[in-house]
Amino acid sequence: MTDDPPDDRYEAGMRVRREVLGDDHVDRANAAITPLDAAFQRYITETAWGGIWTRDQQLDRRTRSCITIALLTALRADKELAMHIRGGLRNGLTPAEITEVILHTVPYSGIPAANAAINVAKTVLGEEH
């Protein structure tokens, strides 16, 4: 994890978040922040986006997208999966690569989880292509 001060991590995280997910998505998410989730939203921007996604040491963004899609498939986190499929496309993944990542999760996460992920991918990729 980076040793940057929290404000620097927040700014770096917001930059990467916008690059991966797009300005429209981030603007919508920011507009929906309430006092109830403001601290949580800041935390994920600082830690996930500003502390992990900003690391350039070993993994590029395409690889990070593959890992994230696989994990979200296994967790059956459909809403976040759709968001990260779109992000994967922005990071240069092809629809075939996204499908292959999901297929790769089948023996590890199970058929129901991968089936749900394929359905999310079909919806998202149908929107994008």
Secondary structure, 3 states (H helix, E strand, C coil): CCCCCHHHHHHHHHHHHHHHHCHHHHHHHHHCCCCCCHHHHHHHHHHHHHHHCCCCCCCCHHHHHHHHHHHHHHHCCHHHHHHHHHHHHHCCCCHHHHHHHHHHHHHHHCHHHHHHHHHHHHHHHHHHC
